Amino acid sequence: MLGRYVGGTALVLGVAMLLAPRTQPDDGAAVARAEVTVLNVVQPGPSVDAPPRPSAEPLSIDAPTLAAPTEPALPDAIAAAVREASADLAPPPPAAAPEPTVLRVTGDRVNVRAGPSTRYGIIASLRRDAEVELIDLPSASWAEIRLPEGEGTGYMARSFLSEIRADG
């Protein structure tokens, strides 16, 4: 219950400060002045004989106006050290792309399909010893390949492909 009175008093004081006329004192600081009537509220307890009477004494409040906080500036030596350290942190060079895996067609005439299954349509046929680039292995029995001379991509059964060894 006492919390309500304290909260209400703070609200009244805040409103009074906002509504009070602003004056400029001699030192140049802006100060808001307000006269507020303070009521002394005491909760009755076992030792209180009579309820207290509220007093109507005017209260003068001087509240300085606060300036917005500013961010502290770094000393010049620290700022220079940060700039120097940042310049030394160049991004690493890009990693070299791995060499593509080249595969050789081992069947006489092998179909290249639109998807990794015989249910997909045929988009090309390749002869024995044709070289293709491996793109992906979507399943245990199919390989996604890039057709010779950049003619597109497709899927071929892995049983008709062998990896070309570097030693020949």
N, C-alpha and C positions, 0 to 999 in steps of 0.2 A: 504494500500500500504506500509506503514511504517513497518507493521508486516512482510511482505515478506523480507524486507531488514534486519530486526533484526534477523529473522529466518535464512536467508542466512549467516549472519555474524556469528551466533552461530555455524552453520554447518562448516564453514571455520575454525573457531577456534578449533572445536572438531577434525576435520581431521588433522589439523596442530599439535595438541597435540599428536595424535596417531602416526604420522610420525616422530616426533622429536626424536633425540637420547636421551637416558636416561643417566644421570650423577649422581654420588654419592657426595653430599656435605659433608662438614666436620662433621656435626652433625649426619650423618648416615641415614637421611630420604631420601627416593627416590623422586626425583623431575624431572619432564619432562620440558625441555626448548624448546621453539620454538620462531622463529622470524616471525612475521606476519605483513603484510602491512595493515594498517587500512585506509579505505577510509571514509572520513566524508561525509555522505549523508544527505542533508537537503532538505526538500520539499519546493519548491518555494511557497511563500505566497504573500499576497498583499503588505507587507512592504519590500520585497526583491528586490533590484535593479538589481543585477547581480547574475547569478547562481554561487554557490560556487565552488571552485576548490578542487579537491581531494588532500589530502596531502599524501605523500609517506614516512611517518615516520615509522621506524621499531619499533615494540612493543615486548618487552621480557615478556614472561609469565612464572611464576613459579607455577606449579600445583602439590601439594603433592599427592602421591599415597595413597589411603585410604585402610586400612585393612578391612577385612570382619567383620561385626558386630558379637559379641558373645553374647550368652544368659547369663544374669546375674545369678549367682548361689545364691540359697537361703541360708541365714545364717543357721548354723548347728542347732540352737535351733528351728527354724521354721520347718526345714526338719524333726527333731525328733518328733515334735508335730504332724505333718501331718502323719508320720508313725504310731504313737501311736493311733491317732484318727481313722485311717484306720483299724487298728487291732481290734478295738472295734466294728466295723460295720460288724459283721458276717451276712451272709444272713439268712433270716428267715427260720425256718424249713418248709418243704413242708406240704401243707395242706393235711389232711387226706381225702382219697377218700371216697365219700359218699357210703353208703351201697346200693348195687343194689336192684332195685325194683323187687320182685319176684311175678309172676302172676300164677294163677291156671286155668287150662283148665276146662270150665264148660259144654262143649258138650260131647256127647258119643264118637264120633270119628270125630276130626276136622282136616281139611287139612291145611298144612303149605305150603305157596306158595313162588315162587322165587321173586315176586314183590307185591306191594300193590294193587292188583286187581285180580278178578277171571279170567282175560285174561292171567295171568301168570301161568306157569305150577306148578303142585303139586310136592313138593320135599320130603314131609313126611306127616304122619298122626299121631295125638296124641290122646290118650284116656283121658277120664274124670279124673280129679284130677292130671294130669301131671303138674309138676312145671317148669316154664320157666322164664328166666330173661328178663326184658324189656330193650331194647336198645334205641328205639326211637319211637315217635308217628308221622309218616309222614303225617297222615291225620286224620280226625275226626272218620273214621271208620276202620282204620288199625293200627296194632302195629308191629314194627320190634322186633323180639324176638331171644334169643339165645336158641337153642334146649337143652334138658336135656343131661347131661353128655358131654357137649362141642361138640356135633355132627354138629355144624355149626349154621348158622343163616337163618332166613326166615321171612315171614310175615303171620300174622293171623288176621282174622276179630276180632275187639275189642269186639263185642257182645258175643264172646265165651270165654272171659277172665275175671277174677276177681282178684283184688289185695288181697294178703294174709295179713291179719291184724296181728300185733305183739301180740295182746291179744288172738289169737287163731282163 
